Structures are given as C-alpha cells and as structure tokens.
Amino acid sequence: MGLLSLAIWVPIVFGAVLLAIGRDQHASIVRWIALVGSIVSFLATVPLYTRFQNGTAAMQFVEKSSWIERFNVSYHVGLDGLSLWLVLLTAFITVIVVISAWEVITERVNQYMGAFLILSGLMIGTFSALDGVLFYVFFEATLIPMYLIIGIWGGPKKIYAAFKFFIYTLLGSLLTLVALIYLYNRSGGSFDILSWHKLPLTAREQTFLFFAFFAAFAVKVPMWPVHTWLPDVHVEAPTGGSAVLAAIMLKLGAYGFLRFSMPIAPDAAHEWAWLIITLSLIAVIYVGLVALVQQDMKKLVAYSSVAHMGFVTLGFFIFNEIGISGGIVQMIAHGFVSGAMFLCIGVLYDRVHSREIADYGGVVNTMPKFAAFALLFAMANCGLPATAGFVGEWMVIIGAVKANFWLGLGAATALIFGAAYTLWMYKRVYLGPVGNAHVKELDDINAREFLMLALLAVAVLWMGLYPKPFTDASNASVSELLRHVQTSKIPG
C-alpha cells in the first residue's frame, strides 16, 4: 500500500474499529483509540509533504489498480500542488476535533469518533481521486457520516438541518453524475480525470458540463444564492461537526472547480467567469452585511464562512496566477481560522449552553487565557496582517486589481465588513464588565482546551508569518492549470 492510500485508509480503518466497539461502556478506551487513530492518520500524511517535489505540476504518489474492469473504473489516486495542503489540513483538523470532543460527548462516543475518522479518510480520498467514479463515490460518501453527526448529536432542530444538508448537496451532485457519464462516453470509455482535461469539446458541450459541475460545487462551497442550507446546519451541528464542515467540507466544492470545471471546460469557464465573479462578490459583500445583524454566534460565523469562501471562487475565476494561488491559500487559511472560531464558540456553549451574543459580556474578566486565543482568531478572521486570514485575501485582492480595478475595490471593501461583524461580536461577548451571573461563574480553559486552541493558534500565526511552504507547493500546478485554461479546447 502506497503512502497516499495509507493517508486515506488508516482513518477509515480506525473509524471502523471504533464502530465495532461497544457503545458507552468503553468510553475512555474509545477516546484514546480515536486520539491515537487521528494522530497516526495525521502522521501518515506528513511524508506526503516531506517527499513532495515542488516545481513540478505532475501528479505525485500516484497509485493505480483496476477496480471495475467492465467499465474501465480504476482505484487511481495522486497528489499535486492543488490538493497537497488540503489533505494535510483534513488530517490536522481531525486531530483537533477528537481533542475537542474528549469531555463533551458522553453518549455513543464510539459512533461519534468513528464517524469523524471515517469522514476524514473519505475527504482525503476526494482530494486524491484521479478517477471520475472514485471521486464521485468519495465525494458523495462524505455526506453519510456528516448526516449522522448532525442528525444524532445536533441541536433541537437537528433532523431538519441534517435533512436539508443531505437534500441540497445530493441534488446538486446528480447533474455531476450525468456529466461524468457523458465524459466517459465522449472519451471512448475512460473515467481518467487527467485524460478528460485533454479531451476536445465543442462550446455547447463545455457549457453543459460547466453548469453540471457548477450545480454540485456551488452548493458545496456554498455560493450565493444556494448557501441557505449552511447557517441552519451550523447552528444545529455539534461543535466538531461545524468545525469540520467549515474547515474542510466546503473546500470539496472549491477544489472541484480546480480539478473539473476549469480544466475540462476552459472555454465555458472563460465565457461564464463573469457570473461566478458576480456571485462571489455578492457573497463577499451582501452576505458580509447579513452577518452583521446576526444575534447567534454560530450563525454569524456561518455567514462569515460564505463571505470568506466568496474570496476563493473570486480568486479562481479572475484567471491570473496570483488570484488562483490566493484562492488556494485562502482555502487553507479559512480551514484554520473558521475551525478555530467554531471551536471557541463550542468552549462557551459547553459552559453556558447558549450561543446568543446577548447572553454574554465581559468574558475576558473570568476567562483571560481563552479571551486571548479568541482575540487572535477574531483578528485572523478580519484579515489582520501576520495571521493566516490576511495572506489569501491579500493575494486575491491583488489578482482582482490586476484583472479590473473596480473588482479589486469591491473585494477589498468586504474586508471592512469582515472586521465589523467579527469585532462587533468580540466586543459584545468578551469585553466590558461581567454581563451576568453565568459569565461570573465561568472557569478559564483547561489543559485540553488550551492544547486544542494552541495548536490552531500556531497554525494561524505560522501561515501568516511564513506562507512560503503553502505557495511553493502550488505554484507549478497553478501555472500549469492557467496555461491549460487559456488554451481553447473547441475542435478547430
């Protein structure tokens, strides 16, 4: 078994072991197995980074074996600069989520931990798949553990939220399945994604394929106006579910644009770029304004996620190197920052059992260590220089200005809204005198919570101060993607 297969299947095997263990009588053993499983899974991804060769756009760690011979379906996986850091991010966030649930989840612990580990392996599989059917299987299979995580451990309206999440994302993906089958027939019986990149297609075919892929990936990102499922799901999901959803699952859609929409249908991507850019700017500006009026902390950060992911899709479709690189960096940065924001809300919710901003005030007086971490993550969410949140947004804005000054100006104004809603929430929740008796009785974070937030703080500062490893890995792949997208595939 190759290194990449280890990264995919180690967490799935550990998850299956956890599901096989009895429900609650072995809770402490389950937690330790989950922690060991998540750490081993993360360590399995480290050689992918240490042995990754920068400066080449070729797929690395490629493994290929026949799966369904009759239809020429293969187990075909590999990594390039577009997917490397997404795999590492997935494994890292899974470790954090297991630590975050240590004392909080007391019922069906094995199923909760098992679901997250299996989900981690499935998401790494999605980022690695080079076969159309394999990608689709991994992409759709991620819905199952997340559906269970929301539906079993969620809030009062968990069934409604889980159902909405499943229906939106499943319906969006059905057109993609049609597109994959069409490409299979059009290519003479191949599901090889890389060979689809070279397949000549008419303008009409490309437009059909572009919108078929758009249906799935826009819902997953989620782009305005198909973003309405996200706030409901975040509010009802348990803390770990919200963290993984924001940090990684939304990236599946953005990654799909890079791997499918742009290289398979480059002419259609250019023709319809104005639409994606318009929807992205609406997400960045309008959804940022919607976040300003939220009273629920989770809803505010959920809308913030839609706005920040708008920067990602904006960066991709302005078709210049710094814009696409900025979009990729923004995906990773958003993974660290949004995951941290949701985990901070979880720390407060575990103590007070409320997400309403009005139920807090003056938390810094009783939880100074925690308030310091929350301030760092809030500043990163605002895009403060020297934090992860700044790098990607800055690159996208530079790319947007290169493409069109007014486009860059529109994107830059969104940073003001980001600062406004994030600092407004921080002021109301953390600053000033102690708001009520609940806040007065709060205990500061314990060693477990400190470790969880410290790991994320290190990641946020490291990426903000030294983003070179993140950009170096993707530079060659971005240049190759851009060269490919700028070449027409319409048969001459």
Order of alpha helices (4+ residues) and beta strands (2+ residues): alpha-alpha-beta-beta-alpha-alpha-alpha-alpha-alpha-alpha-alpha-alpha-alpha-alpha-alpha-alpha-alpha-alpha-alpha-alpha-alpha-alpha-alpha-alpha-alpha
